């Protein structure tokens, strides 16, 4: 029988939360140009005693604030966010984070810790769901997958195991805890695409060792900058009750695929891939970049509904100009093989649309 252990859940009626929310919403409105795509029936589902788990791909620390700001401004309840305990150092700062609605997931270093961390995470998810509190998680567990593997990481199945376990045992839970209402549980796939990843250079700092340094929450103070056009997408709700035939791995794979379908294709992704395709030996053949842009757009034409910030009939030089306008590494005189890891980072964010190709 599932035990709903007593967790310290902040009611967010404190000054720490109010200040963080104020700063977060201000930054959302003034340091980015957000383009939000909500599924139309999320508000209606909330009226039907539903609880959401927001599950998304992970590219930047900005998502931990940006997604919540989008939810808040849409008039939906703010989700409680899961975060690796390595991102907030010290009891004082962790205490402050908890007041804003953060719960910590232990970043495990061995098999024993992995099992303990998974157990604790599952307990958290079930407890939040049973209380009718929405949760936001990034089941990849890291922003490093694209950088180190050239593709998005697999989703850890523990989160989805918790949802299945709650839904299958809901009647028994309600019998034991009669004060709790019965909630319909949904996964809300989501994704954020960026014209500028806020910490791209910091993540690349230790490349090509494959171990980009972990950024801490306090590093955010160094990175308060305009990240320009940001595309936040919320997909179709996935009702857990309709997916009880899946096991935890099947459900995690299914949700990951739905998140991948939300990835938008931006000018910086097209131009970066064109640059990668224009490398010969230790040089970038700049005279081939525009031709490669044309080829890439043609290849992706079937996905033109996912194009953002440009159209399929735009001229290659227009795409180059759009990106070079805000990113110095894409300007003609700064195109350099030394920036290859930088170009590859942005190219690989849409790499799954080229599966089957030989990776350049």
Residue, then its C-alpha position, 0 to 999 in steps of 0.5 A: x500500500x502506498x504511504x503518503x509520507x509527510x513532505x514539506x510543501x511550501x504554500x508559497x505565502x512568503x516573501x522569498x516566493x513573491x520576490x522570485x516570482x516578481x523577478x522571474x516574470x519581469x525577466x520573462x517579459x523584458x529579457x526575452x520575446x516569448x512565443x507561447x503555444x498552449x494546447x487549447x483544453x488545459x484550462x478546461x481540464x483544470x476545471x475537471x479536477x485534473x493534476x498535471x505533470x509537465x515533462x520536457x526536454x532540457x536545454x537551459x536553466x532558463x526553462x525552470x523559470x520561463x515555463x513557470x512564467x508562461x504557465x502563470x501568465x496563462x492563468x494556470x496554477x504554478x507547478x512545483x519544480x524538481x531540481x538536481x541538488x547539485x544546482x543549489x549548494x548549501x542548506x541556506x540556499x536550498x531552504x530558500x529554494x524550497x520556499x519557492x516550490x522547489x523539491x530536490x532530486x539527489x544527483x546520484x554517483x553510484x548504484x545505491x544512490x541511484x536506487x535511493x534517489x529514484x525511490x525518493x523521487x517516486x514518493x515526491x511525485x505520488x505525494x504531489x499528485x495525490x494533493x492535486x499539485x502540479x509538478x514540472x520535471x525534466x526526465x533527461x536529468x541534464x542539459x548535457x546530452x546534446x553536447x556530449x552525445x549529439x542528441x537528446x537523452x533518454x527519459x528516466x522512467x521513475x517519474x512515469x512509474x510514479x504516475x502509473x502507480x498512483x493511477x492504478x492505486x488511486x481507489x485504495x489511496x482515497x480509501x486510506x486518505x478520504x480527505x483527498x479528492x480524486x484527481x485525473x492525472x495528465x502528462x503535459x509534454x513541453x519544449x522550449x526552443x531558443x534563438x540564443x541559449x543563455x549559457x551556451x558558452x558556459x556549457x562549452x567551456x570544457x568542451x571537447x572533454x565531454x564534461x561541461x561544468x555544471x552551472x549553479x543557480x547563483x551563476x544565473x546572476x552572471x547571465x541576466x541577458x536578453x535571450x531574444x526569441x524564445x518558443x515555448x510549446x505545450x503539447x496535447x495532454x496525455x491521460x494516464x488512465x488511458x495509458x495503463x497498458x504501458x509499462x514505465x519505460x514504454x510510457x517514458x519513451x512515448x512522452x519523449x517522442x511527444x516532446x521531440x515532436x514539439x521541437x521547433x526549427x529556427x534560423x540558428x539551427x539551419x545556419x549551424x547545420x549548414x556550416x557543419x556541412x560546409x567543413x572540409x578538413x580544417x576549414x569552413x568553405x564559406x562559399x558552400x554555406x548558402x547552398x547547404x542552407x537551401x538543401x537543408x530547408x528543402x529536406x525539412x520542407x515537410x516539417x515547415x509547420x515547425x519553422x519559426x522565425x523564417x519561411x521555407x522560401x526565404x533566401x539563404x542570405x536572409x537567414x544568415x543575416x538574421x542570425x549574424x545580427x545577434x550572434x557574432x560567431x556567425x558573421x562572415x569574418x568570425x566564421x572559424x573552425x575553432x567555433x565548430x563545437x558552438x555550431x554543432x550545439x545549435x545544429x544538434x538541437x534539430x538533429x533528430x529530424x535527420x536521423x538516418x543521416x551520417x553524422x557530420 
